Amino acid sequence: MNIVIELAFIVLTTSLTGSITYGVWYVFSRIFESQGIVHVIYYMLKAVILFFLIPVLFIRMKILYTSADGSTTGAFLIWTPGIKKGLMVLGCIWVLGVIWKGIPYWKDIRQNCRIRKNCKVCQGAPEQQWEKICHEHRIIRKIPVLQGESIPSPALDGVFFPRIYLPEGEHNDRILRVAYTHELTHYRHKDIAFQELMILITCLHWFNPLIVKIFKMNKLWSEYYCDYEANRILGNTDEYIQVLLEMALDMAGKLSFTTVKLYEDKSTVLKRVERMKKYDTLKKMNRMTAAVWSLVFFLAGSITVCAAGNGFMRVYTKLYNATAEEIEEPLMKSLNNAEYIESVDAHPDIQEETMDADDYKAESCAYAAFIEFDIGSGVRKQTNELSRKSGDSIDVGVSISPADQNVKVGIIEPSGMIRYIFGKGNISHSFVIDKSGNYKFFIENDNDISVNVFGLYRLERYSRGEGK
């Protein structure tokens, strides 16, 4: 179940961070586009794509809420029975959604394989032109050029084994030079790899309504920046635009999810032509100003993501508190007749902390640990997971100071159920384990002041109290 919880946290947090960084990118892209800084917009969008895959926020929360020995604080990576059931249901729905979104892409891959089998390697003038352009761009890798009837437009395909595709028929040097330069620019930008990543993101985050928009924006800006770079290399905007428009008039066919083409569709071509004319007339922002704005983008994104992470944990903590199931056990009074007071409800806004190495000292027998620490107001301090078998027990004996302050002492079961006693002064109790699994021992202070805890907890085995 821990794997399911972590996977749920990772998917939700990466979807959150990706969406936030996309929102920040959208705002800043308007600023940069007005200044003609196309490359900055393009690379920022690539960073947004990576935020949907790299669990930055999850890693940050794990660093903040996990100690060196693997124990956690707060509600991070813990659950209640209600949350567990909900996650199982949502997990099944999520898996079905991933399969549902993946089917069209799988069909597209199979179709590309069938098309590739019907293609033949270009020879003669097209091959010589391709080798010449590769030499001009210092491309050492041998990339084959294929030609077939089912190819609607010059295209690049393949992440690990790239290939260039051409439509069937004769093509003059002007069209070949523009097409080859365009596709080679896609190759240098690694656009196919990011297109494949976007397909993966679309499947994993199918529940996020922004994903469709981001998928389209990635396709568009891959073409915008490719046009910008290819046109700069060729040095003839009018000729480049003319070739694009000829492709829009002459070519038609099925689009592929996993390729990048010189021609996509007439609407996209018109947008690209409009952008190229616009960028030619804009006065470019100087590099220093662009660098400063880029830094502002990353700072704004980082601050927003951190704030969102804190908000995410607050929401999850409230959900945890709202669905927590607690059982107060029959009391076992200590030998000195310490006073115990019963309680019904837990503190709704309790903060949780982890007992670290400074809080306890393990005995050489490896089944008991002395504890001594202060617990702040509204804080629950808990251990790392303790593996116990049915019939074992977790015995505790602690002294609370001030002696008139009530605290909650208990264990968290593998299901998320909380069992506890409520008392003050000297407290002792034995929690009998009725189901094998990983448990956590905790002490909770919902008083208005801090309290000091001194004592020990001991792990007893069923077989006559042998050590762990």
BELZIQUI-V731707 format. One record per backbone hydrogen bond with DSSP energy under -1.0 kcal/mol. CO is the residue of the C=O (numbers start at 0). NH is the residue of the N-H. If there is no record, write none. Layout:
[[CO & NH] [CO & NH]]
This chain:
[[0 & 4] [1 & 5] [2 & 6] [3 & 7] [4 & 8] [5 & 9] [6 & 10] [7 & 11] [8 & 12] [9 & 13] [10 & 14] [11 & 15] [12 & 16] [13 & 17] [14 & 18] [15 & 19] [16 & 20] [17 & 21] [18 & 22] [19 & 23] [20 & 24] [21 & 25] [22 & 26] [23 & 27] [24 & 28] [27 & 31] [28 & 32] [29 & 33] [31 & 36] [32 & 35] [35 & 37] [36 & 40] [37 & 41] [38 & 42] [39 & 43] [40 & 44] [41 & 45] [42 & 46] [43 & 47] [44 & 48] [45 & 49] [46 & 50] [48 & 51] [49 & 52] [49 & 53] [53 & 55] [54 & 58] [55 & 59] [56 & 60] [57 & 61] [58 & 62] [59 & 63] [60 & 64] [61 & 65] [64 & 72] [66 & 69] [70 & 66] [72 & 75] [74 & 77] [79 & 83] [80 & 84] [81 & 85] [82 & 86] [83 & 87] [84 & 88] [85 & 89] [86 & 90] [87 & 91] [88 & 92] [89 & 93] [90 & 94] [91 & 95] [92 & 96] [93 & 97] [94 & 98] [95 & 99] [96 & 100] [97 & 101] [98 & 102] [101 & 105] [102 & 106] [103 & 107] [104 & 108] [105 & 109] [106 & 110] [107 & 111] [108 & 112] [109 & 113] [110 & 114] [111 & 115] [112 & 116] [115 & 118] [119 & 146] [123 & 127] [124 & 128] [125 & 129] [126 & 130] [127 & 131] [128 & 132] [129 & 133] [130 & 134] [131 & 135] [132 & 136] [133 & 138] [134 & 137] [143 & 163] [144 & 121] [145 & 165] [146 & 119] [147 & 150] [153 & 261] [154 & 164] [155 & 259] [156 & 162] [162 & 156] [163 & 145] [164 & 154] [165 & 147] [171 & 175] [172 & 176] [173 & 177] [174 & 178] [175 & 179] [176 & 180] [177 & 181] [178 & 182] [179 & 183] [180 & 184] [181 & 185] [182 & 186] [183 & 187] [184 & 188] [185 & 190] [186 & 189] [189 & 193] [190 & 194] [191 & 195] [192 & 196] [193 & 197] [194 & 198] [195 & 199] [196 & 200] [197 & 201] [198 & 202] [199 & 203] [200 & 204] [204 & 207] [207 & 210] [209 & 213] [210 & 214] [211 & 215] [212 & 216] [213 & 217] [214 & 218] [215 & 219] [216 & 220] [217 & 221] [218 & 222] [219 & 223] [220 & 224] [221 & 225] [222 & 226] [223 & 227] [224 & 228] [225 & 229] [226 & 230] [227 & 231] [228 & 232] [229 & 233] [230 & 234] [235 & 239] [236 & 240] [237 & 241] [238 & 242] [239 & 243] [240 & 244] [241 & 245] [242 & 246] [243 & 247] [244 & 248] [245 & 249] [246 & 250] [259 & 155] [264 & 268] [265 & 269] [266 & 270] [267 & 271] [268 & 272] [269 & 273] [270 & 274] [271 & 275] [272 & 276] [273 & 277] [274 & 278] [275 & 279] [285 & 289] [286 & 290] [287 & 291] [288 & 292] [289 & 293] [290 & 294] [291 & 295] [292 & 296] [293 & 297] [294 & 298] [295 & 299] [296 & 300] [297 & 301] [298 & 302] [299 & 303] [300 & 304] [301 & 305] [302 & 306] [303 & 307] [304 & 308] [305 & 309] [306 & 310] [307 & 311] [308 & 312] [309 & 313] [310 & 314] [311 & 315] [312 & 316] [313 & 317] [314 & 318] [315 & 319] [316 & 320] [317 & 321] [318 & 322] [324 & 417] [326 & 419] [333 & 336] [338 & 423] [346 & 349] [350 & 379] [352 & 381] [355 & 358] [358 & 371] [360 & 369] [362 & 365] [366 & 458] [367 & 362] [368 & 456] [369 & 360] [370 & 454] [372 & 452] [374 & 450] [375 & 378] [377 & 350] [378 & 444] [379 & 352] [380 & 442] [381 & 354] [385 & 438] [387 & 436] [388 & 391] [391 & 432] [392 & 459] [393 & 430] [394 & 457] [395 & 428] [396 & 455] [397 & 426] [398 & 453] [400 & 451] [401 & 404] [406 & 422] [407 & 443] [408 & 420] [409 & 441] [410 & 418] [411 & 439] [412 & 415] [416 & 412] [417 & 326] [418 & 410] [419 & 328] [420 & 408] [422 & 406] [424 & 399] [426 & 397] [428 & 395] [430 & 393] [432 & 390] [436 & 387] [438 & 385] [439 & 411] [440 & 382] [441 & 409] [442 & 380] [443 & 407] [444 & 377] [444 & 378] [450 & 374] [451 & 400] [452 & 372] [453 & 398] [454 & 370] [455 & 396] [456 & 368] [457 & 394] [459 & 392] [460 & 464] [461 & 463] [465 & 460]]
